Amino acid sequence: MQVTVSARHMEVSQKLREYAEEKAQKFPHFYDRVLSAEIVFDVEGLNHRCDIIVRGDHHTTFVAKEEHENPYAAFDAAEKDLERQLNRHKERHRNRKHPGMDGTPGGA
């Protein structure tokens, strides 16, 4: 999986870049059809913003955006949101041919 880390209005430290790349390598664990991840850091005043864009097969795109005073905390919050999106998509994709298998009504 290809991971790109970039920034607007700031420089990404080597430590932050390595941290983000290491954590992003776990995305295929949540959804195995992840092709690439783009992580963009930005700063506005005192808040740091982190945007994570993950592209999967069949033109599936997942986006998570978070703001925090600390860039690491912004990344962690966006990562958690993205993990939720990937898990939800994986479950829907897995259970689409068997409605009701996830405990919801509508299946046999």
C-alpha positions as CSV (number, residue, x, y, z in Angstrom):
1,M,0.0,0.0,0.0
2,Q,1.3,3.4,-0.9
3,V,1.3,6.1,1.8
4,T,1.8,9.8,1.1
5,V,2.3,12.3,3.9
6,S,2.2,16.0,3.1
7,A,1.5,19.3,4.7
8,R,0.0,22.8,4.0
9,H,1.2,25.9,5.9
10,M,3.7,23.9,7.9
11,E,6.6,21.4,7.8
12,V,6.1,17.8,8.7
13,S,8.8,16.6,11.1
14,Q,10.4,13.3,10.4
15,K,9.0,11.9,13.6
16,L,5.4,12.8,12.7
17,R,5.9,11.5,9.2
18,E,7.2,8.1,10.5
19,Y,4.4,8.0,13.1
20,A,1.7,8.6,10.4
21,E,3.2,6.1,7.9
22,E,3.5,3.4,10.6
23,K,-0.1,3.8,11.7
24,A,-1.4,4.0,8.1
25,Q,0.1,0.6,7.3
26,K,-2.6,-0.9,9.6
27,F,-5.5,0.2,7.3
28,P,-5.5,-2.9,5.2
29,H,-6.0,-4.9,8.5
30,F,-9.5,-3.3,8.7
31,Y,-10.3,-3.5,4.9
32,D,-8.0,-5.6,2.8
33,R,-8.8,-3.8,-0.5
34,V,-7.1,-0.5,0.5
35,L,-4.8,0.7,-2.4
36,S,-3.4,4.0,-1.1
37,A,-3.5,6.5,1.8
38,E,-2.9,10.2,1.6
39,I,-2.3,12.1,4.9
40,V,-2.4,15.9,4.8
41,F,-1.5,18.0,7.8
42,D,-2.5,21.7,8.1
43,V,-2.3,24.4,10.7
44,E,-4.8,27.2,11.3
45,G,-3.9,29.5,14.2
46,L,-3.4,27.2,17.1
47,N,-5.3,24.2,15.7
48,H,-3.7,21.4,13.7
49,R,-5.9,19.6,11.1
50,C,-5.4,16.2,9.7
51,D,-7.1,14.9,6.6
52,I,-6.8,11.2,5.7
53,I,-7.9,10.1,2.3
54,V,-7.9,6.3,1.7
55,R,-8.6,4.9,-1.7
56,G,-9.8,1.3,-2.2
57,D,-10.7,-0.8,-5.2
58,H,-13.7,0.0,-7.4
59,H,-13.1,3.8,-6.8
60,T,-14.1,3.6,-3.2
61,T,-12.9,6.6,-1.2
62,F,-12.9,7.1,2.6
63,V,-12.2,10.5,4.1
64,A,-11.6,11.5,7.7
65,K,-10.9,15.0,8.9
66,E,-10.1,16.1,12.5
67,E,-8.8,19.2,14.3
68,H,-6.8,19.3,17.5
69,E,-4.2,21.5,19.3
70,N,-1.7,18.6,18.8
71,P,-1.0,17.2,15.3
72,Y,-0.5,13.6,16.8
73,A,-3.9,13.8,18.5
74,A,-5.5,15.1,15.3
75,F,-4.1,12.2,13.4
76,D,-5.2,9.7,16.0
77,A,-8.7,11.0,16.0
78,A,-8.9,10.9,12.2
79,E,-7.4,7.4,12.2
80,K,-10.0,6.2,14.7
81,D,-12.8,7.6,12.5
82,L,-11.3,6.0,9.4
83,E,-11.0,2.6,11.1
84,R,-14.7,2.8,11.9
85,Q,-15.6,3.7,8.2
86,L,-13.4,0.8,6.9
87,N,-14.9,-1.7,9.4
88,R,-18.4,-0.6,8.5
89,H,-17.8,-0.9,4.8
90,K,-16.1,-4.3,5.2
91,E,-19.1,-5.6,7.2
92,R,-21.6,-4.2,4.6
93,H,-19.7,-5.7,1.7
94,R,-19.3,-9.0,3.4
95,N,-23.0,-9.3,4.4
96,R,-24.6,-7.8,1.3
97,K,-25.7,-11.2,-0.1
98,H,-27.0,-12.4,3.2
99,P,-29.3,-9.7,4.7
100,G,-30.1,-10.3,8.3
101,M,-26.9,-12.2,9.1
102,D,-25.6,-9.3,11.1
103,G,-28.6,-9.4,13.5
104,T,-30.8,-6.9,11.7
105,P,-34.3,-8.0,10.6
106,G,-34.9,-8.9,7.0
107,G,-33.1,-12.2,6.6
108,A,-34.0,-15.8,7.0
